[in-house]
């Protein structure tokens, strides 16, 4: 992207808030896939934070919250999360301690295991992000097996390593 998009502005704002509050987080979903080479348009910014920091984050972001924080369960997800809207950009923040997703292959609910210290540190549009490791991302997208997941997997697997992660650390 040549000009700073609304997506970029929201991502920069969010990472600044998380840094200011000293909250660890991990980028997941479509943005994580994009960091590894997926090219599909992004709808939202998805990330997890530790459960202990959820209420602190809620208090800081209250004016941007459109949903939650609240328990939600559908055919794919079983989690506590909040949905934000920052200047038209949707952001979904999940409680890493209480998230499960439905494995379409085994027809079982799987506990999402987020290892914040195992994040790959990747620069995306000039913003340094802690991103779910590629193999973990592919594994959970294979299990979810939605159309969007299959697109991401194909594009990530075809991507020559164009991302950078100089070291692993938690944010």
Secondary structure, 3 states (H helix, E strand, C coil): CCCCCHHHHHHHHHHHHHHHCCCCEEEEHHHHHHHCCCCCCCCEEEEEECHHHHHHHHHHHHHHEEEEEEEEECCCEEEEEEEEEECCEEEEEEEHHHCEEEECCCCEEEECCCCHHHCEEEEECCEEEEECCHHHHHHHHHHHCCHHHHHHHHHHHHCCCCCCCCCECCC
